[in-house]
Amino acid sequence: MISELAGTLSTQKIDTQSLRQAFYQPKENPVPVKFGTSGHRGTLGAGFCALHARAIAQAVARIHREQKISGPILVGGDTRLMSRDTANLCAEVLAGNGLPVILPDIPVPTPIFSFEIINGRAVACLNGTASHNPPQEMGLKYNPSHGGPADSALTAQIEKYANEYMARPQEIKSLDLAQARQQGLVRGADIVTPYVEALGQKIDFKKIASSPLKFAVHPLGGTSLPFYHAIKEKYGLHNLDIISEVQDPTFCFIPLDHDGKIRMDPSSVYPMKPLVECVQKGTYAFAGASDPDADRFGCATQAGGLISPNHALCVMTDYLIRKQRVPGASALGRTLGTTFLLDKIATSYGLELDEVNVGFKYFVPGLVARRYVLAGEESAGMSVSGWTTEKDGMFAVSLLMEIQACEGDIATLYEQLAKQHGMPYYTRVDIPTDSETKKRVKALKATDFTTLTQVAGEKVLRVRDTDGIKVYLENSWFLVRPSGTENILKIYAETFVSEKHLQELIAQAQEILAQLS
């Protein structure tokens, strides 16, 4: 259900002093460290506090010592309230264990951690972020030597060690930050220049600069702000405006999301309302955005308004293939809940298609092997082989600007692809539930569906149970996944038949789910 407050600004003040106090002195016992798709995350206080940060950093130090990993660890975070404190605490613990640390003076985007590791300036990273989630939340992620999110085996090891230190915090080593700097264990670095220079080898900024169109970007109060400034200056993008330079850790300047919460989601029409209005008024032909840690993208155009991430991924994929921008790549990668139109595009160009579980970490082997023209997910994350092994919202926005400058409105280009390959009808429905139902749904297996032969008038072809339950039909599919952080069940569905068929598909998926759970 959409809140009546959606799209408006928050009228409630966020008590930053209380949140800061909760970070250092939680009123309740802190929850155990538990990594989701790539990190531990929770509400400031018992969900995520100073002890979580210090325990995770000590666990990482222990793993580096045991595995004899040498070299600097890049530490930083986004523009959230306690990101800087989290980064400083991690740096002190790593330095206390004798490990060298790179601690930049500015907030660090998620793709920059990957970029710096891949280019040999760091061996791993600790990244303080909770992505686009509400400002009361905080998190911490670890990326190893491949630059992408740590895999499940590694995060399980970090969890184990970190929870040992949560129980015995006296075993956590630490060195005051000023002393660590004096001893040379902690140093700064320019993280903007190398990235912006390398981006110019991937994006044709000359085409953007020479376009008669006007472009806009909105950092959504996040880490991408100095990077967009540097891109604009270095490549002479006089037709690009950065329409907001506000960096407020409460993010109260962002319109409320569908549920009345502050959520800096660049793929949601509500937080993106100012950008959508800019293109609707004709001020700009294209407006792009990155979330606070700059790993997700969003865009709006005059012809299409806010562009669905699925649509943008299809347009970027087709463009990258036709322009041969990722030489040697032989496949596309997409997550379970991402549009099947990518499969059709891949087939038309003779490429393979890898369907992976939800989580960018599952793309890492293919990205490292330079297998993917594009790896993308419906939640607005993407990268390409030869770039980063993390999703990169700044790269995506820059690429979409290039495409708009060279070939026309992103929405029109998508319509052409849909006309060529078939129009998909896609949706995601979130159903409120409880923890017990989530557990039952998570425990479902493909063998529980052996008697299911038909859904919405179509034959069941197969069922996959690697990440929720996905049912493949003749011209459609649906996926049911329990949320990892909220008491909701997510139902994704897509059909190439009609909008009416999509509604039938969702209704029957809910009926099937109710019977089995």
C-alpha positions as CSV (number, residue, x, y, z in Angstrom):
1,M,0.0,0.0,0.0
2,I,1.2,3.5,-0.9
3,S,1.4,6.0,2.0
4,E,-0.5,9.3,1.5
5,L,2.8,10.9,2.5
6,A,4.7,9.4,-0.5
7,G,6.5,12.0,-2.6
8,T,6.4,14.7,0.2
9,L,9.1,15.9,2.4
10,S,9.4,14.6,6.0
11,T,7.9,16.8,8.7
12,Q,9.6,14.9,11.5
13,K,13.1,15.7,12.7
14,I,15.5,12.9,13.0
15,D,17.2,13.0,16.5
16,T,20.8,12.6,15.4
17,Q,22.1,13.0,18.9
18,S,20.1,10.1,20.2
19,L,21.2,8.0,17.2
20,R,24.8,8.8,17.8
21,Q,24.4,7.9,21.5
22,A,22.7,4.6,20.5
23,F,25.7,3.8,18.3
24,Y,28.1,4.1,21.2
25,Q,25.9,3.0,24.0
26,P,23.0,0.8,22.8
27,K,20.1,0.5,25.3
28,E,19.7,-3.2,24.4
29,N,22.3,-6.0,23.9
30,P,23.6,-5.8,20.3
31,V,22.3,-8.4,18.0
32,P,24.9,-11.0,16.6
33,V,26.8,-10.1,13.5
34,K,24.9,-11.6,10.5
35,F,25.9,-10.9,6.9
36,G,23.2,-10.6,4.3
37,T,23.9,-10.5,0.6
38,S,27.2,-8.7,1.3
39,G,27.3,-7.2,4.8
40,H,25.9,-6.8,8.3
41,R,23.2,-4.1,8.5
42,G,20.8,-2.9,11.2
43,T,19.2,0.1,12.9
44,L,21.6,2.3,14.8
45,G,21.8,0.9,18.4
46,A,21.3,-2.8,19.0
47,G,21.1,-3.5,15.2
48,F,24.4,-1.8,14.4
49,C,26.7,-0.2,16.9
50,A,30.4,0.6,17.6
51,L,31.0,-2.9,18.9
52,H,29.7,-4.4,15.6
53,A,32.2,-2.3,13.7
54,R,35.1,-3.1,15.9
55,A,34.3,-6.8,16.1
56,I,34.0,-7.1,12.3
57,A,37.3,-5.2,11.8
58,Q,39.0,-7.5,14.3
59,A,37.6,-10.5,12.5
60,V,39.0,-9.2,9.2
61,A,42.4,-8.6,10.8
62,R,42.4,-12.1,12.1
63,I,41.6,-13.6,8.7
64,H,44.3,-11.5,7.0
65,R,46.8,-12.7,9.6
66,E,45.8,-16.3,9.2
67,Q,45.8,-16.2,5.4
68,K,49.0,-14.2,5.3
69,I,47.3,-11.4,3.3
70,S,49.6,-8.4,3.1
71,G,48.9,-4.9,1.8
72,P,46.7,-2.0,2.7
73,I,43.0,-2.2,3.4
74,L,40.8,0.6,2.1
75,V,38.4,1.8,4.8
76,G,35.6,4.3,4.4
77,G,31.9,4.7,4.0
78,D,29.0,6.8,2.6
79,T,27.4,10.0,3.9
80,R,25.3,8.5,6.6
81,L,25.3,9.8,10.2
82,M,27.8,7.2,11.7
83,S,29.7,6.2,8.5
84,R,32.8,8.3,9.4
85,D,32.8,7.0,13.0
86,T,32.5,3.5,11.7
87,A,35.4,3.9,9.3
88,N,37.6,5.5,12.0
89,L,36.9,2.7,14.4
90,C,37.7,0.1,11.8
91,A,40.9,1.9,10.9
92,E,42.0,2.0,14.6
93,V,41.3,-1.8,15.0
94,L,43.2,-2.7,11.8
95,A,46.1,-0.5,12.8
96,G,46.0,-2.0,16.3
97,N,46.7,-5.3,14.6
98,G,49.6,-3.8,12.6
99,L,47.8,-3.7,9.3
100,P,48.2,-0.8,6.9
101,V,45.1,1.2,6.2
102,I,44.0,3.7,3.5
103,L,41.5,6.1,5.0
104,P,40.4,8.8,2.5
105,D,39.3,12.2,3.7
106,I,36.0,12.1,1.8
107,P,33.1,9.6,1.8
108,V,33.9,6.6,-0.5
109,P,31.4,5.2,-3.1
110,T,31.0,1.4,-3.1
111,P,32.3,1.0,-6.7
112,I,35.5,2.9,-5.7
113,F,36.4,0.3,-3.2
114,S,36.2,-2.3,-6.0
115,F,38.1,-0.1,-8.4
116,E,40.9,0.6,-6.0
117,I,41.3,-3.1,-5.2
118,I,41.2,-4.2,-8.8
119,N,43.9,-1.6,-9.7
120,G,46.2,-2.9,-7.0
121,R,46.2,0.0,-4.6
122,A,44.4,-2.0,-1.9
123,V,44.1,-5.7,-1.1
124,A,40.6,-5.5,0.5
125,C,38.2,-3.1,2.0
126,L,35.7,-2.3,4.8
127,N,32.9,-0.2,3.6
128,G,30.4,1.5,6.0
129,T,27.1,1.8,4.2
130,A,23.4,0.8,4.3
131,S,22.9,1.6,0.6
132,H,19.7,3.5,0.0
133,N,17.9,2.4,3.2
134,P,16.5,4.8,5.8
135,P,19.0,7.1,7.5
136,Q,18.5,5.4,10.9
137,E,20.2,2.3,9.5
138,M,23.9,1.5,9.2
139,G,26.0,-1.4,7.8
140,L,29.5,-2.7,7.1
141,K,30.7,-4.7,4.1
142,Y,33.9,-6.5,3.3
143,N,35.4,-7.0,-0.1
144,P,38.4,-9.3,-0.6
145,S,41.1,-9.2,-3.3
146,H,38.8,-9.7,-6.3
147,G,37.1,-6.4,-5.4
148,G,33.6,-7.7,-5.3
149,P,31.3,-8.6,-2.4
150,A,32.7,-11.5,-0.3
151,D,31.2,-14.9,-0.9
152,S,29.1,-16.8,1.6
153,A,32.0,-19.0,2.9
154,L,34.1,-15.9,3.7
155,T,31.2,-13.9,5.2
156,A,30.4,-17.0,7.4
157,Q,34.0,-16.9,8.7
158,I,33.8,-13.2,9.4
159,E,30.5,-13.8,11.2
160,K,32.0,-16.5,13.4
161,Y,35.1,-14.6,14.4
162,A,33.2,-11.3,14.8
163,N,30.6,-12.9,17.2
164,E,33.4,-14.3,19.2
165,Y,34.8,-10.8,19.7
166,M,31.3,-9.4,20.4
167,A,31.3,-11.8,23.4
168,R,34.9,-11.0,24.3
169,P,35.4,-7.3,23.3
170,Q,38.5,-7.1,25.5
171,E,40.3,-9.2,22.9
172,I,39.8,-6.5,20.2
173,K,43.1,-4.6,19.6
174,S,43.1,-0.9,18.8
175,L,45.4,2.0,18.2
176,D,44.4,5.6,18.4
177,L,43.9,7.1,15.0
178,A,46.3,10.0,15.5
179,Q,49.0,7.6,16.6
180,A,48.3,5.3,13.7
181,R,48.8,8.1,11.3
182,Q,52.1,9.1,13.0
183,Q,53.3,5.6,12.7
184,G,52.4,5.4,9.0
185,L,49.8,2.7,9.5
186,V,47.0,5.0,8.3
187,R,47.2,7.3,5.4
188,G,44.9,9.1,3.0
189,A,44.6,8.9,-0.8
190,D,43.2,10.6,-3.9
191,I,40.3,8.3,-4.9
192,V,38.7,10.7,-7.3
193,T,41.3,11.3,-10.0
194,P,42.2,7.7,-10.9
195,Y,38.5,6.7,-11.3
196,V,37.5,9.7,-13.3
197,E,40.4,9.3,-15.7
198,A,39.7,5.6,-16.2
199,L,36.0,6.3,-16.7
200,G,37.0,8.4,-19.7
201,Q,38.3,5.3,-21.4
202,K,34.9,3.6,-21.0
203,I,32.5,6.4,-21.7
204,D,32.5,8.7,-24.7
205,F,32.2,12.0,-22.9
206,K,33.0,13.9,-26.1
207,K,29.7,12.8,-27.5
208,I,27.9,13.9,-24.3
209,A,29.7,17.3,-24.3
210,S,28.9,18.0,-28.0
211,S,25.2,17.0,-27.6
212,P,22.6,19.8,-27.9
213,L,20.7,18.1,-25.0
214,K,20.8,19.2,-21.4
215,F,21.6,16.6,-18.8
216,A,21.2,16.6,-15.0
217,V,22.5,14.4,-12.2
218,H,21.4,14.2,-8.6
219,P,23.7,12.5,-6.0
220,L,20.8,12.1,-3.6
221,G,23.0,13.4,-0.8
222,G,25.6,10.7,-1.4
223,T,29.2,9.9,-2.1
224,S,29.0,10.5,-5.9
225,L,28.9,14.4,-5.6
226,P,32.7,15.1,-5.9
227,F,33.0,12.5,-8.6
228,Y,30.2,14.1,-10.8
229,H,31.9,17.4,-10.2
230,A,35.2,16.0,-11.4
231,I,33.6,14.3,-14.4
232,K,31.9,17.6,-15.4
233,E,35.1,19.6,-15.1
234,K,37.5,17.1,-16.7
235,Y,35.4,16.4,-19.7
236,G,33.9,19.8,-20.3
237,L,30.3,18.9,-19.8
238,H,28.8,22.4,-19.9
239,N,25.4,20.8,-20.7
240,L,25.4,18.8,-17.4
241,D,24.0,20.3,-14.2
242,I,24.4,18.8,-10.7
243,I,21.0,19.8,-9.4
244,S,21.6,19.2,-5.7
245,E,24.7,19.5,-3.6
246,V,23.0,18.9,-0.3
247,Q,24.8,16.3,2.0
248,D,22.6,15.9,5.1
249,P,23.0,12.6,7.0
250,T,19.2,12.7,7.8
251,F,18.4,12.9,4.1
252,C,15.3,14.9,5.0
253,F,15.5,16.7,1.7
254,I,14.6,13.5,-0.2
255,P,10.8,13.0,-0.8
256,L,9.4,10.2,1.2
257,D,9.1,6.7,-0.4
258,H,6.0,4.6,-1.1
259,D,5.7,3.6,2.6
260,G,6.3,7.1,4.1
261,K,9.9,6.3,5.0
262,I,13.0,8.2,3.9
263,R,14.7,5.9,1.4
264,M,17.2,7.2,-1.1
265,D,16.2,4.8,-3.8
266,P,17.0,6.0,-7.4
267,S,14.6,3.5,-8.9
268,S,11.5,4.7,-6.9
269,V,9.3,7.4,-8.4
270,Y,8.8,9.0,-5.0
271,P,12.4,9.9,-4.0
272,M,13.0,10.7,-7.6
273,K,10.1,13.1,-7.9
274,P,12.4,16.3,-8.3
275,L,14.2,14.6,-11.2
276,V,11.0,13.4,-12.9
277,E,9.6,16.9,-12.6
278,C,12.8,18.4,-14.2
279,V,12.4,16.3,-17.4
280,Q,8.6,16.7,-17.5
281,K,9.0,20.4,-17.5
282,G,11.4,20.2,-20.4
283,T,14.3,21.6,-18.4
284,Y,16.4,18.5,-19.2
285,A,16.2,15.7,-21.7
286,F,17.8,13.3,-19.2
287,A,18.2,13.2,-15.4
288,G,20.2,10.6,-13.6
289,A,20.9,9.7,-10.0
290,S,23.0,7.5,-7.8
291,D,22.0,6.3,-4.3
292,P,24.2,7.4,-1.3
293,D,26.9,4.8,-1.8
294,A,26.6,5.2,-5.6
295,D,26.2,1.5,-6.4
296,R,22.7,1.9,-7.8
297,F,21.4,4.1,-10.7
298,G,18.2,5.8,-11.7
299,C,17.2,7.9,-14.6
300,A,14.3,9.9,-16.0
301,T,13.7,11.1,-19.6
302,Q,11.2,13.3,-21.3
303,A,9.6,10.5,-23.3
304,G,9.4,7.9,-20.4
305,G,9.5,9.7,-17.1
306,L,11.2,7.5,-14.5
307,I,12.8,4.6,-16.4
308,S,12.5,1.1,-14.9
309,P,15.9,-0.4,-14.1
310,N,14.8,-3.4,-16.2
311,H,14.3,-1.2,-19.2
312,A,17.6,0.7,-18.7
313,L,19.5,-2.6,-18.4
314,C,18.0,-3.8,-21.7
315,V,19.0,-0.6,-23.5
316,M,22.5,-0.6,-22.0
317,T,23.0,-4.2,-23.0
318,D,21.9,-3.8,-26.6
319,Y,24.1,-0.7,-26.9
320,L,27.2,-2.3,-25.4
321,I,26.8,-5.3,-27.7
322,R,26.3,-3.4,-30.9
323,K,29.2,-1.0,-30.1
324,Q,31.4,-3.9,-29.1
325,R,32.4,-2.1,-25.9
326,V,33.2,-5.2,-23.9
327,P,35.5,-7.2,-26.2
328,G,35.8,-10.9,-25.6
329,A,32.7,-11.1,-23.4
330,S,30.5,-14.0,-24.3
331,A,27.5,-13.8,-22.0
332,L,25.0,-11.6,-20.1
333,G,24.4,-12.0,-16.4
334,R,21.2,-11.3,-14.6
335,T,19.6,-12.2,-11.2
336,L,16.5,-14.4,-10.8
337,G,14.1,-11.4,-10.5
338,T,15.4,-9.5,-13.6
339,T,13.6,-9.3,-16.9
340,F,13.6,-12.2,-19.3
341,L,13.9,-9.7,-22.2
342,L,17.7,-9.8,-21.5
343,D,17.6,-13.5,-22.4
344,K,16.0,-12.7,-25.7
345,I,18.5,-10.0,-26.4
346,A,21.3,-12.4,-25.5
347,T,19.9,-15.1,-27.8
348,S,19.6,-12.6,-30.7
349,Y,23.3,-11.8,-30.5
350,G,24.4,-15.4,-29.9
351,L,25.4,-14.8,-26.3
352,E,24.9,-17.0,-23.3
353,L,22.8,-16.0,-20.4
354,D,23.7,-16.7,-16.7
355,E,20.9,-16.5,-14.3
356,V,22.2,-16.1,-10.7
357,N,20.7,-15.8,-7.2
358,V,20.0,-12.4,-5.9
359,G,23.2,-10.6,-4.8
360,F,25.9,-9.1,-6.8
361,K,28.4,-11.4,-5.3
362,Y,27.2,-14.2,-7.6
363,F,28.4,-12.2,-10.6
364,V,32.0,-11.9,-9.3
365,P,33.4,-15.1,-10.9
366,G,32.0,-14.1,-14.3
367,L,33.2,-10.5,-14.0
368,V,36.7,-11.6,-13.0
369,A,36.8,-14.0,-15.9
370,R,35.7,-11.1,-18.2
371,R,32.6,-13.2,-19.3
372,Y,29.9,-10.5,-19.1
373,V,29.0,-7.8,-21.5
374,L,26.8,-6.7,-18.7
375,A,25.8,-8.1,-15.3
376,G,22.6,-6.6,-13.9
377,E,19.9,-6.8,-11.4
378,E,16.3,-5.5,-11.3
379,S,17.1,-3.4,-8.2
380,A,19.2,-1.1,-10.4
381,G,22.7,-2.5,-10.0
382,M,25.1,-3.2,-12.9
383,S,28.7,-3.4,-14.1
384,V,30.6,-4.8,-17.0
385,S,33.6,-7.0,-17.3
386,G,36.9,-5.1,-17.3
387,W,35.5,-2.4,-15.0
388,T,34.4,-3.2,-11.4
389,T,33.3,-6.3,-9.6
390,E,30.8,-4.2,-7.6
391,K,27.8,-2.5,-9.1
392,D,28.5,1.0,-10.2
393,G,25.7,3.6,-10.4
394,M,28.0,6.4,-11.6
395,F,29.2,4.2,-14.5
396,A,25.5,3.4,-15.4
397,V,24.4,7.0,-15.3
398,S,27.4,8.1,-17.5
399,L,26.7,5.2,-20.0
400,L,23.0,6.1,-20.2
401,M,23.9,9.8,-20.8
402,E,26.1,8.6,-23.7
403,I,23.4,6.5,-25.1
404,Q,20.9,9.4,-24.9
405,A,23.3,11.7,-26.6
406,C,24.1,9.3,-29.4
407,E,20.9,7.4,-30.1
408,G,17.9,9.1,-28.5
409,D,15.5,8.9,-25.6
410,I,16.1,5.8,-23.4
411,A,12.4,5.1,-23.2
412,T,12.0,5.2,-27.0
413,L,15.0,2.9,-27.4
414,Y,13.4,0.4,-25.0
415,E,10.1,0.5,-26.9
416,Q,12.1,-0.5,-30.0
417,L,13.7,-3.4,-28.3
418,A,10.3,-4.6,-26.9
419,K,8.8,-4.3,-30.4
420,Q,11.6,-6.4,-31.8
421,H,11.7,-9.1,-29.1
422,G,8.3,-9.0,-27.5
423,M,6.7,-6.7,-24.9
424,P,7.2,-7.9,-21.3
425,Y,4.8,-7.1,-18.6
426,Y,6.6,-7.1,-15.2
427,T,5.8,-6.3,-11.6
428,R,6.9,-7.0,-8.0
429,V,4.4,-7.2,-5.2
430,D,5.4,-7.1,-1.5
431,I,3.2,-9.0,0.8
432,P,3.3,-8.3,4.6
433,T,4.0,-11.5,6.6
434,D,5.6,-12.8,9.8
435,S,8.9,-14.5,10.5
436,E,7.4,-18.0,10.8
437,T,5.8,-17.7,7.4
438,K,9.1,-16.5,6.0
439,K,10.9,-19.5,7.4
440,R,8.3,-21.9,5.8
441,V,8.6,-20.2,2.5
442,K,12.4,-20.2,2.6
443,A,12.3,-24.0,3.4
444,L,10.2,-24.8,0.2
445,K,11.9,-27.0,-2.4
446,A,11.2,-27.6,-6.0
447,T,10.0,-31.1,-5.1
448,D,7.1,-29.5,-3.2
449,F,5.7,-28.4,-6.6
450,T,5.7,-31.7,-8.5
451,T,1.9,-31.7,-8.8
452,L,1.9,-28.1,-10.1
453,T,1.5,-28.5,-13.9
454,Q,-0.2,-25.3,-14.9
455,V,-0.4,-21.7,-13.8
456,A,-2.5,-18.9,-15.4
457,G,-3.2,-21.1,-18.4
458,E,0.4,-22.0,-19.1
459,K,2.4,-25.2,-18.7
460,V,4.9,-25.4,-15.9
461,L,8.3,-26.0,-17.5
462,R,10.5,-26.2,-14.4
463,V,10.9,-25.0,-10.8
464,R,14.1,-23.6,-9.2
465,D,14.7,-23.4,-5.5
466,T,18.2,-21.9,-5.1
467,D,16.9,-18.6,-3.9
468,G,13.2,-18.7,-3.1
469,I,11.0,-20.5,-5.5
470,K,10.9,-19.6,-9.2
471,V,8.4,-21.2,-11.5
472,Y,9.1,-21.1,-15.2
473,L,6.2,-21.2,-17.6
474,E,5.9,-21.1,-21.4
475,N,5.7,-17.3,-21.8
476,S,6.1,-16.1,-18.2
477,W,7.5,-16.8,-14.8
478,F,7.1,-15.9,-11.2
479,L,9.5,-15.8,-8.2
480,V,8.7,-15.8,-4.5
481,R,11.5,-14.7,-2.1
482,P,11.3,-13.8,1.6
483,S,13.0,-10.5,2.4
484,G,16.2,-10.8,4.3
485,T,15.6,-7.7,6.3
486,E,11.8,-7.1,6.6
487,N,8.8,-9.2,7.3
488,I,7.6,-9.3,3.7
489,L,7.4,-11.8,0.9
490,K,8.5,-10.5,-2.5
491,I,6.6,-11.8,-5.5
492,Y,8.2,-11.0,-8.9
493,A,6.4,-11.9,-12.1
494,E,6.8,-11.3,-15.8
495,T,4.8,-12.4,-18.9
496,F,5.1,-11.7,-22.6
497,V,1.3,-12.2,-23.0
498,S,-0.6,-9.2,-21.6
499,E,-1.2,-7.0,-18.6
500,K,-4.3,-9.0,-17.8
501,H,-2.2,-12.2,-17.8
502,L,0.3,-10.6,-15.5
503,Q,-2.5,-10.0,-12.9
504,E,-3.7,-13.6,-13.3
505,L,-0.2,-14.8,-12.7
506,I,0.3,-12.7,-9.5
507,A,-3.1,-13.8,-8.2
508,Q,-2.4,-17.5,-8.8
509,A,1.1,-17.2,-7.4
510,Q,-0.4,-15.9,-4.2
511,E,-2.9,-18.7,-4.0
512,I,-0.2,-21.4,-4.6
513,L,1.9,-19.7,-1.9
514,A,-0.9,-19.7,0.6
515,Q,-1.6,-23.4,0.1
516,L,2.0,-24.4,0.5
517,S,3.1,-22.0,3.3
